[in-house]
Amino acid sequence: MSLQPKPFLSLEDWLEGERADLEGRSEYLNGEVFAMAGASLEHNIIVVNISRELSIQFKGRPCQVYVNDMKVIIRSANAGKYPDLVAHCGEPELLDDRRDVLLNPGLIIEVLSDSTAAYDRGDKFALYRRIPSLREYLLVSQDRVRVERYRRGADDHWTLMDYAGLEDQVPLESLDCTLALAEIYDKVVMNDE
């Protein structure tokens, strides 16, 4: 995400603009709009791999995964975001009949880049923690094998587990499934190879 602010808008005006704009995407925070940059080849492969793995495990279950274009609005933070992947089980809570804004994600996944890693770990995660339904947050590196899993506990505290081996499996308790790092990184060429 590029941090190039545009003029002040309301959350509703931002959403209306996003729905009308066919050329680009932006994220919204407290009146400011930030243009989003395109994603790398590795980023795209990882998103497709995770989506495929979750979709297979969700077959026959009331769970769904969405990629790239499903917006998440965090009303308590006056923010609108485009997670790389978002998933939930049960009935989706959607903003309106347009069906393009999910209000009850159980899992959000962001694929890290050099330009977004600090924001995804810091301020963006702070915003996501304000979503009552969110139970797990994954940060997936695209330049090395590493997945950080944050899980909300019953006491509303978040714990971190780190996974860094291709043999590792990331348990997603909120969705009753797992993600194998070997599958997440299938066909991803690392910089050091």
N, C-alpha and C positions, 0 to 999 in steps of 0.2 A: 504494500500500500504506500503510495506516495503522499507525503504530508504537505500538500499544497492546498491551503484553505481557499474556499470560494465564499461568496457573500452569504450572510445570515439567512436561514430559512427555518420555518417550522418543520417539525417531524412530518406532518401531513403534506406540506408542500414538497419536501424531499421525496416522500413515497410516491406522490403523483408524478414528479419528474422522473424518478427511476422507472416507473411503469411506462412512461412515454418514450424514454430514451432507448433506442435500439443499438447505439454505438458503443456505449461504455457503462461502467458501473462506478458507484461511489458509495462511501459509507458516511453515516451521519452521527454527529455527537454534539448535543447542546447548541444547535443553531449553525454549526460549521459542517461543511461538506468536504470530504476528502476523496480525490480521484484514486481509483485503484489501478495498479499496474497489471500487465499481463503476467501469466505464469510460465515457468520454464517447462521443458520437456519432462524432466524428472518429476516436477511437481504434478504435472498432469498424469503421468504413469502411476504415481503413488495414489492419487485421488481415485483413479479408475480401479486400481487393485483393491483398495479398501472398500469401495462401493460394491465391487463384485463379491468380495468375501462376506460382507454384511448381508447383501441381498440373498446369497445362497443360504445363509444361516437363518434368515427371516422367512424363508419360503414356508407357507402354511401357518405362519404366525401373524398376529396383529401388529407387526412392526414394519417400519419403513425407513429407508435412508434416502437423503436428498443431497445433491451435489451442486456447488457453485451458485446457482441462481435462486435458491430458496432463501428469502430474507428472514432475519430474526429481529424483532423489535423488542427492546428492553425499555418499557414505559417508565419504570422507576428511575432510569438513568437518562431518559430522553435521548435514546440511541437506537440506530438501525444499522445492522451488520449483515454481511454476506459470509457466513462461515464456509470453509472449504467443503466440509461435510457436516450434516446434522442428522440425527436419528432419534426416533422415539418409538415406544410401544404403546398400544392403545389408540384411542381416538385422537386425531390431530386437532389441536385448537388453532384455528385459522383466524386471521384478523377480519376477513370479509369474504365475499363471494369471488373475489379474484383468485383466491387460493394460492397466493404466492408469498405469504408471510406466516411463518409458524411461530406460535406463542408458547408452546410447551415442549421444547427439546429436552430429551433425557441425556443425550450425548452430543458434544460439539467437538469437531476435530479441525485443527489448523495445521497445515503443512508449512514448516518454517523456511524462510529465506533469510539471507543476510540482512535485508532491509526491514523485515517484519519481526524477527525473532524477539527482540527486546519488547516491542509493543505487545506481541501475542502472549508473552510470559507475564507482562506487567499490567499496564492499563487495560488492555482488552480483556484479560482474564478477570480483572477486578469488575469490569462491566458484566461479563458473563455470569459471575458468581451471584449477581442480583436476580437471576432468573430462578424462581422457586423450583421449577421442575428439573433443572439441570442437576444431574448426579455425577457425571464424569466428563472430563475435559482431557483430550489427547493432543499433545504437540509432537509432530512427526518431523524429524530432520530429513532434508532431501539430499544432503551432501555426505552423510554417514549413517550407519545403521544405529538409530536411536529413537526411542519413543518414550516420552514422559507422560505418565498417566496420573492425573489428579482425580481423587475421588472424594465426594462429599460424605462425611460421616453423619451418624444420627444426631450428633451434637452440633451440626452445621460447620464443623471444622474440616478443612481439606487436607488430605494426605497425598504425598507424592511417592510414586514408584517409578523407577527408571529401568528400561529394558534396552540392552545394547548388543545382543547376540542374535544371529539369524535363527538359532534354535529356540529362542524365547517365544513365549505365548503371552499376550496381554489379555487378562481376564476383563471382560466388560460386564460387571455384575448387574448393572442397571438394565441391561438388555439380554442377560442370560446367554452370552456368547463369548467367543474369544477371537483374537486376531493374532495370527502367526506372523512374526517379523519376516520370515522367509517369503510369505505371500505378499506382505506389504511392499517389500523391496524386489519382487520378481521383475526382472528386465530393467532395473534401475542401474545405470552405470555410475559408480562413484568417482569423484574427481581424482582419487589416488590410484585408480586402477589403470 
